[in-house]
Every structure is written in structure tokens, then in C-alpha cells.
Amino acid sequence: MYTEILGTGSALPKQRITNDELAVLVDTSDEWITSRTGISERWISAGESTSDLAAEAAANALADAGVEPADIDLVISATVSPDNFTPTVSCEVQKALGLSQATCFDLWAGCTGFIFSLMTADSLLKSGFFSRALVIGAEVLSKLVDWEDRATCVLFGDGAGAAVLGRSSEPGLLSHVSGSDGSRGEVLTIGGVPLMNPWSPERAGTAGQGSLNHDQSVICMNGQEVFKFAVRAMESSIRRATELSDLSLHDISYIIPHQANNRIIQSVAGRMEMPREKFFTNLDHRGNTSSASIPMALDEMNRAGLLLPGMHLALVGFGGGLTWGASIVRWTRQS
Ligand SMILES: CC(C)(COP(=O)(O)OP(=O)(O)OC[C@H]1O[C@@H](n2cnc3c(N)ncnc32)[C@H](O)[C@@H]1OP(=O)(O)O)[C@@H](O)C(=O)NCCC(=O)NCCS
């Protein structure tokens, strides 16, 4: 049994924030941000929730696929910035769109979340448990950013992307690779809520709340360590996933990388001796939207008519955990 991508969608909050606007908040400049990251602007929630953006992206993906809400039986939302611990983003999307037949759950794997969700949905479809899936990446990272930390606040944006997956008679999703290294998790963290029960030491103490202090409930990062990890993880993931699909790098029309930093992507292209033009980027006008970045880029390409039937795409991500992964997709849709 095969699976394919039937349609894509995305959504942004209404508010656009430029580098010059950030330079009013922290000691930075448009020149520093663009030269170090490639980012010019990002979209920041003015009230939209993660579930709002996820539902809008999902509705757009359903319309693009021509699939009715009642035909979706699985929803997986990747996020590191859910609105609640429960109900999940996926269940909120179910409520908003009337996906009454669906089993819904969220998946938490840092910026690799969409790749892990795609792999999970693909496996569940191929196993025969489900027949049509909505896979979503949605984030409102702006609530987790320390807006006084110039080293991180310039990098991130909010948004959502989605894809509809279905069973097919010809191969669409060809292979996946994935990996994690929890021993290096400290280089990119977002702390959780502290233990605060009547019996906890000092009430707001640190015991029992995981390895981070609750004053670290913002994105903290060792930028240079993440940079080095990202370059290696992306290169090895693309190479391995391509091999598993019995393809060579020449067969890949586009690489759709996690949109974190232009210099990371440039470096991967150089190491792999691949033309930079094969790496699709939209981070200049989106910033790093974590789990949402790959499906938002895929949707932008789809709507721009860049994807042709038979093209091979390599979707590749890396992020907190640490986690990494790649999926090879054979595009089957007529545009
Ligand atoms: C974050 C990142 C852009 C920083 O770039 P860098 O070249 O490594 O810069 P450094 O951290 O070495 O900082 C260099 C200087 O710029 C300063 N700086 C940091 N952020 C700045 C900003 N927004 N504006 C101006 N100066 C800044 C630093 O304070 C430092 O100053 P110093 O030399 O006086 O100490 C880069 O490391 C990166 O992109 N890493 C990967 C991050 C990532 O992708 N994370 C998400 C993973 S999912």
C-alpha cells in the first residue's frame, strides 16, 4: 500500500514585524539580523492562538486536497507551543472543522515535529488503521520568546502549515529517517511549569520539575552548538533518506529544509556540493516557525506552482531534544 500528499495549506497571524521594529526593542539592527540569519521579517500573533492558526492551515489544506472534513480519520499536530496541556491542538482543530470521524493527538519533537508527524501518519495509513490524515505543524512561539534577549528574539515567528495524506495506487511518501540525542538536550531548551503542590519543597522549588528551572520557560539556546549540530544532522538525514528511497542526490528536485538560518542551509549545500537553488527558503519573510516551517514552505511552493508530478522532494528538519529527520516525497499532484 502506498500513501501520497493530497493537498497543503498554511496560515499566518495578521501582524508583520520587521527587523527595524525589533531594533526598537533590543540592541540589534537589520544589517546584523539579515547578515547572520537571512531573516528580514516574521509574523507575530496579535491574539491568534496556536489552534486558530492550525485550524486555518488545516482548512486550507482540505480545500486544496478537495477532501471533506468527514473523510479525515486521523489528525496529528506537531507543536512546542500548544494553547493548553489539554485539550490538544489536534482536538481543537477537530472541534473547529467538524472532523467528527478523526482520532486526534499532538506530537512534541521540537522543530523536527512535522517530519516525525509525517512519518507517524504515513506508518498508520500504511498499516491500514487509518485512511486519510491531516498532519499539521503549528506554533505561537512569540509567547515563549524572551523579548529582552537579542540573541534569540530576532529568530522566531508564528504560523501554521498542514498537509492532507491519503492512501494511493502509486508511491508518494517514499522513505523517512529519524533520530534523537537526549544527552545533548541542554543546547536548546524551553522549560516547563514548576512543581507547585502543597507538599513540594519550598512550594516553587526545583525538585521534581525536570532538569530546568521554571524561570527558563522561554527559548534558551547555545546558538553555535545548535548551528554545528544542524549542519551535520541535515546532511546525514538527507543522504540516508535519499539512499533508502533508492535515489541519488541528483534525483532530488528540491530540498525543503527547516527554516532556521540561511547560513546553516548555505553550509549544508556547500558540504553536499548541491546547488543552493535546490534548497527552498522562505525564512526571509517567515523567520523560524519551528514545527510549522516545513509545511508552510511546502504550501508556498505548491501554491507557487513549483511542484510538478514525479518530482522528488527531500523534507529535512532538526531541533530541540535533540531531534532530526528527513522524508523523501514523490509529488503526485497535478498543479
Ligand atoms: C543565533 C545565531 C544567529 C548567532 O550568530 P553567531 O554568528 O553565532 O553569533 P554569536 O552568538 O557568536 O554572537 C556574536 C556577537 O553578536 C552579538 N549578538 C547576538 N545577537 C545579536 C543581535 N540580534 N543583534 C546584534 N548583535 C547580536 C552577541 O552578543 C555577540 O557579541 P559579542 O561578540 O560582543 O559577545 C547563530 O548561532 C545561529 O543561527 N545558530 C543556530 C540557531 C538556530 O537555528 N536555532 C533554532 C534551531 S531549531
The ligand as an ORCA input file, in Angstrom:
! r2SCAN-3c Opt
* xyz 0 1
  C      21.978     32.572     16.823
  C      22.992     32.864     15.707
  C      22.325     33.632     14.583
  C      24.110     33.757     16.296
  O      25.068     34.007     15.297
  P      26.612     33.895     15.669
  O      27.374     34.277     14.474
  O      26.835     32.514     16.224
  O      26.768     34.987     16.760
  P      27.351     34.864     18.235
  O      26.393     34.112     19.105
  O      28.762     34.348     18.137
  O      27.383     36.358     18.681
  C      28.286     37.283     18.094
  C      28.048     38.640     18.706
  O      26.789     39.144     18.250
  C      26.001     39.553     19.358
  N      24.601     39.371     19.032
  C      23.805     38.302     19.264
  N      22.570     38.545     18.812
  C      22.588     39.778     18.278
  C      21.633     40.573     17.642
  N      20.356     40.158     17.448
  N      21.990     41.788     17.205
  C      23.243     42.263     17.368
  N      24.206     41.535     17.958
  C      23.883     40.312     18.412
  C      26.471     38.675     20.501
  O      26.168     39.276     21.730
  C      27.951     38.597     20.225
  O      28.537     39.790     20.702
  P      29.997     39.761     21.389
  O      30.924     39.249     20.314
  O      30.200     41.175     21.754
  O      29.860     38.816     22.541
  C      23.628     31.555     15.168
  O      24.459     30.975     16.129
  C      22.563     30.544     14.783
  O      21.774     30.766     13.895
  N      22.541     29.361     15.436
  C      21.529     28.387     15.176
  C      20.278     28.779     15.907
  C      19.063     28.040     15.443
  O      18.890     27.762     14.289
  N      18.194     27.726     16.399
  C      16.945     27.094     16.156
  C      17.118     25.639     15.995
  S      15.616     24.842     15.678
*
